[in-house]
Amino acid sequence: MTTTHGTAELKKRSVVSSFIFNSQNKVALFQRSDKVSTYRHHLAPISGSIESTDQSPLAAAWRELSEETTLTSTALTLVRQGKSYTFSDPSVKRKWTIYPFMFRLKTPADEQKIKIDWEHEAWGWHDPDQVIKDDTYIAAKGVPRLAESLRRVWFETDLGSEAGRILSKGLDTLAHDHQSGARQLATIALQTLRDVITALQNTFSDKKKWWKLIRTAAWHLSKNGRESMGAAITSAILSALSALESGITASESHQFPTNILNNIITARSHSITALTTTFQSFLSNNFPSSPISLLTLSESSTISTVLTHPSTPTLSIQILESRPLFEGISLASSLLSSSSPHKITLLPDTSPSLACSDKNLDIILIGADRVSSTRNVLNKMGSLPAILTAKFFCPKVKVVVLCETEKIAPPGMEDSGGEEENDSELVSRAWEAGYNSERVREGAKLVKERGDEVKVRNVFFEWVPSELVDVYVTEKGVWTVKEIEGRAGELGKEMEDMFGDL
């Protein structure tokens, strides 16, 4: 075996550690059998190596859960992902990289579905706080670093009950708010961080401990809030942490962090004003004659604010209805409520070609939930077919992405993920409406009854390749490839500075 300075080289191995929780916030720990190669008879989460065939650590976690407990997504919900970490254990000649995950049983009855395989000989429910705090308990019964892996998904022990409750509630809001856009969710994340800071005021005297707790909460908001909106949330959180860090050593008042967050939240309105100015300048420079014909979809709060601004020139706006939540109708309502002079036409999602019927479409305007460092754009489902259709019928049309620079993603949050598979009933409920034919309504009933034979999909977002985008309009001007790549690199460095040692 290869040696390094006289010591046997440790074999590197990446593994997932999946903690299953029930509705009473107890965690299931599994006693490893005498048939496994390491840590026999020790308590552990559901663990296993990340194989080359696994698309991601999360995919490996789901695979191991199914193999070792028979549980699948029908019984489990992913709640959180913990920050990965590495440690060495010379006793088993391994250097482990751990990817922790937290899952929760959907119903109490799902506990009965747990069927352990040969890798375990028993299992039971445990108090996570005791597992994390009781060193002797862990040393005698648990696999190495069990407490460390658990605390990375169960932050309630370190943050305390109140701050932990606030953070957990904030993460739940971010995950399930399907009405707000990325910009609004970033503000919610900042408000959650501010409230966590307020709950941790009694720890401010120990600034080192306080700062680690704040960064831990911030990491969870960035990673576990909402993947599709993660770029905006992460950027806003990093800006807040940078402002907090600069004042930590200088201030003795525990109120200064809350004041900083309040100022940042208030100042967020300024960027939308600058973005509106950039868009108006773009229109005047590129389309001096009117009317300008524009196609859009969904209801981006950014697009809505810019289009309803009194200084935005009169436009001929065509809006796709944007099923299944019909956000296009909501956008039309916002335009009408603002008394804007725009001419508005609503179209079914199936008819983007109608917007091009006169061959005079000037602009397709889309928002962005994420812009990768390679300039690909994650936006509402329907964006890509609308753009492809318009490009075919109107080759001179300009595809304009309207987004603040906080939507640019750091490295590692690239061109995959974020599409979001959501509740299929949001799609199918429209089939049951009384105005549909009896045949359609009977078909909807049959599909629901035989759901195991047909899958109804409701994906919220899709990627638009950068090759199809002509212009990125931001609050800092019309940005180029170089500027987008530069900002992504800056974010990567900021993330490492803030979260690297957690």
Long-range contacts (C-beta under 8 A, 24 or more apart in sequence): 7-90, 8-90, 8-93, 10-88, 10-89, 10-90, 10-93, 10-94, 10-95, 11-93, 11-94, 11-95, 12-94, 12-95, 12-97, 13-49, 13-94, 13-95, 13-96, 13-97, 14-49, 14-50, 14-57, 14-96, 14-97, 14-99, 15-47, 15-48, 15-49, 15-50, 15-96, 15-97, 15-98, 15-99, 16-47, 16-48, 16-50, 16-57, 16-60, 16-61, 16-64, 16-98, 16-99, 16-100, 16-101, 17-44, 17-45, 17-46, 17-47, 17-98, 17-99, 17-100, 17-101, 17-149, 18-45, 18-46, 18-47, 18-61, 18-64, 18-65, 18-100, 18-101, 18-102, 18-103, 19-45, 19-46, 19-100, 19-101, 19-102, 19-103, 19-128, 19-149, 19-150, 19-153, 19-154, 20-45, 20-46, 20-65, 20-69, 20-71, 20-76, 20-103, 20-104, 20-105, 20-114, 21-79, 21-102, 21-103, 21-104, 21-105, 21-128, 22-104, 22-105, 22-108, 22-111, 22-125, 23-104, 23-105, 23-108, 24-125, 25-128, 26-125, 26-126, 26-127, 26-128, 27-125, 27-126, 27-127, 27-128, 27-131, 27-150, 27-154, 28-114, 28-123, 28-124, 28-125, 28-126, 29-123, 29-124, 29-126, 29-131, 29-142, 29-146, 30-68, 30-116, 30-119, 30-120, 30-122, 30-123, 31-120, 31-121, 31-122, 31-123, 32-119, 32-120, 32-121, 32-143, 33-118, 33-119, 33-120, 33-121, 34-121, 35-118, 35-119, 36-119, 38-92, 38-94, 39-92, 39-143, 39-144, 41-121, 42-141, 42-142, 42-143, 43-126, 43-141, 43-142, 43-143, 43-146, 44-142, 44-143, 44-146, 45-100, 45-146, 45-149, 45-150, 47-143, 50-99, 57-84, 57-99, 57-101, 58-101, 60-99, 61-99, 61-101, 61-103, 65-103, 67-117, 68-116, 68-117, 68-119, 68-120, 69-113, 69-114, 69-115, 69-116, 69-117, 70-113, 70-114, 70-115, 71-110, 71-113, 71-114, 74-106, 75-105, 75-106, 75-107, 75-110, 75-113, 76-103, 76-104, 76-105, 76-106, 76-110, 77-103, 77-104, 77-106, 78-102, 78-103, 79-103, 79-104, 79-153, 79-224, 80-153, 80-171, 80-220, 80-224, 81-153, 81-223, 81-224, 82-149, 82-152, 82-153, 83-152, 83-219, 83-223, 83-499, 83-502, 85-148, 85-152, 87-144, 87-145, 87-148, 89-144, 96-145, 98-145, 98-148, 98-149, 100-149, 100-150, 100-152, 100-153, 101-153, 102-153, 102-154, 128-154, 128-156, 128-157, 129-156, 129-157, 132-157, 132-158, 133-157, 155-216, 155-217, 155-220, 158-213, 158-216, 159-196, 159-199, 159-200, 159-213, 159-216, 159-217, 160-199, 160-200, 162-199, 163-196, 163-199, 163-200, 163-213, 163-217, 166-192, 166-195, 166-196, 166-199, 167-192, 167-196, 167-217, 167-220, 167-221, 170-195, 170-196, 170-221, 170-225, 171-220, 171-221, 171-224, 171-225, 174-221, 174-225, 174-226, 174-229, 174-233, 175-224, 175-225, 175-226, 177-226, 178-325, 178-422, 178-460, 179-325, 180-301, 181-229, 181-299, 181-300, 181-301, 181-302, 181-367, 181-369, 182-228, 182-229, 182-231, 182-232, 182-233, 182-368, 182-369, 182-370, 182-407, 183-232, 183-268, 183-272, 183-301, 183-302, 183-404, 183-406, 184-301, 185-225, 185-226, 185-229, 185-232, 185-233, 186-229, 186-232, 186-233, 186-235, 186-236, 186-237, 186-268, 186-406, 187-236, 187-265, 187-268, 189-221, 189-222, 189-225, 189-233, 189-236, 189-237, 190-236, 190-237, 190-240, 190-261, 190-264, 190-265, 190-268, 191-261, 191-265, 192-221, 193-217, 193-218, 193-221, 193-237, 193-240, 193-261, 194-257, 194-258, 194-261, 194-262, 194-265, 197-257, 197-258, 197-261, 198-258, 201-254, 201-255, 204-254, 204-257, 207-248, 207-249, 211-245, 211-248, 212-502, 214-241, 214-244, 214-257, 215-241, 215-498, 215-499, 215-502, 216-502, 218-498, 218-499, 219-498, 219-499, 219-502, 222-499, 227-417, 227-418, 227-420, 228-369, 228-370, 228-378, 228-418, 228-419, 228-420, 228-460, 228-461, 229-369, 229-370, 230-370, 230-409, 230-413, 230-418, 231-369, 231-370, 231-371, 231-406, 231-407, 231-408, 231-409, 231-410, 231-413, 232-369, 232-370, 232-404, 232-406, 232-407, 234-409, 234-410, 234-413, 234-491, 234-495, 235-405, 235-406, 235-407, 235-408, 235-491, 236-264, 236-268, 236-406, 238-491, 238-494, 238-495, 238-498, 239-264, 239-406, 240-264, 241-498, 242-494, 242-498, 271-404, 271-406, 271-475, 272-302, 272-305, 272-306, 272-404, 272-475, 274-475, 274-476, 275-302, 275-306, 275-402, 275-404, 275-473, 275-474, 275-475, 276-305, 276-306, 276-309, 276-311, 276-312, 278-473, 278-474, 278-475, 278-476, 278-477, 278-478, 279-306, 279-312, 279-402, 279-473, 280-309, 280-311, 280-312, 280-313, 282-400, 282-471, 282-473, 282-478, 283-312, 283-313, 284-313, 286-398, 287-362, 287-363, 290-314, 291-315, 291-316, 291-343, 292-316, 292-362, 292-363, 293-318, 293-360, 293-361, 293-362, 293-363, 294-318, 294-361, 294-362, 294-363, 294-364, 294-365, 295-319, 295-320, 295-352, 295-355, 295-361, 295-363, 295-364, 295-365, 295-386, 295-390, 296-320, 296-331, 296-364, 296-365, 296-366, 297-322, 297-327, 297-328, 297-349, 297-366, 297-380, 297-382, 297-383, 297-386, 298-322, 298-327, 298-328, 298-331, 298-367, 298-379, 298-380, 298-382, 299-327, 299-328, 299-330, 299-331, 299-334, 300-331, 300-366, 300-367, 300-380, 300-402, 302-367, 302-402, 302-403, 302-404, 303-331, 303-365, 303-366, 303-367, 303-402, 304-331, 304-334, 304-335, 306-402, 307-335, 307-340, 307-342, 308-334, 308-335, 308-338, 308-340, 312-340, 314-341, 314-342, 314-343, 315-342, 315-343, 316-342, 316-343, 316-345, 317-342, 317-343, 317-344, 317-345, 318-344, 318-345, 318-346, 318-347, 318-354, 318-355, 318-361, 319-344, 319-345, 319-346, 319-347, 320-347, 320-348, 320-349, 320-351, 320-352, 320-382, 320-386, 321-346, 321-347, 321-348, 321-349, 322-349, 322-380, 322-382, 323-349, 323-427, 323-430, 324-426, 324-427, 324-429, 324-430, 324-458, 325-426, 327-380, 349-382, 352-385, 352-386, 352-389, 352-390, 353-389, 353-393, 355-386, 355-390, 356-389, 356-390, 356-393, 356-394, 356-397, 357-393, 359-393, 359-394, 360-394, 361-390, 361-393, 361-394, 361-397, 362-397, 362-398, 363-397, 363-398, 363-399, 363-400, 364-390, 364-397, 364-398, 364-399, 364-400, 365-400, 365-402, 366-399, 366-400, 366-401, 366-402, 366-464, 367-401, 367-402, 367-403, 368-401, 368-402, 368-403, 368-407, 369-407, 369-418, 369-461, 370-407, 370-409, 370-413, 370-418, 371-401, 371-403, 371-407, 371-408, 371-409, 371-472, 371-484, 372-409, 372-413, 372-414, 372-415, 372-488, 373-408, 373-409, 373-410, 373-411, 373-414, 373-484, 373-485, 373-488, 373-489, 374-414, 374-415, 374-466, 374-485, 375-466, 375-469, 375-472, 375-481, 375-484, 376-415, 376-463, 376-464, 376-465, 376-466, 377-401, 377-403, 377-463, 377-464, 377-466, 377-469, 378-418, 378-419, 378-461, 378-462, 378-463, 378-464, 379-461, 379-462, 379-464, 380-460, 380-461, 380-462, 381-459, 381-460, 381-461, 381-462, 382-462, 383-462, 383-464, 384-462, 384-463, 384-464, 384-468, 387-464, 387-468, 388-468, 391-468, 398-470, 398-471, 399-464, 399-468, 399-469, 399-470, 399-471, 400-470, 400-471, 400-473, 401-469, 401-471, 401-472, 401-473, 402-473, 403-472, 403-473, 403-474, 404-474, 404-475, 405-474, 405-475, 405-476, 405-479, 405-487, 408-484, 408-487, 408-488, 408-491, 409-488, 409-491, 410-488, 410-491, 410-492, 410-494, 410-495, 411-488, 411-489, 411-491, 411-492, 412-492, 412-495, 415-463, 418-461, 419-459, 419-460, 419-461, 419-462, 419-463, 420-459, 420-460, 420-461, 421-457, 421-458, 421-459, 422-458, 422-459, 422-460, 423-458, 424-455, 424-456, 424-457, 424-458, 426-458, 427-456, 427-457, 427-458, 428-456
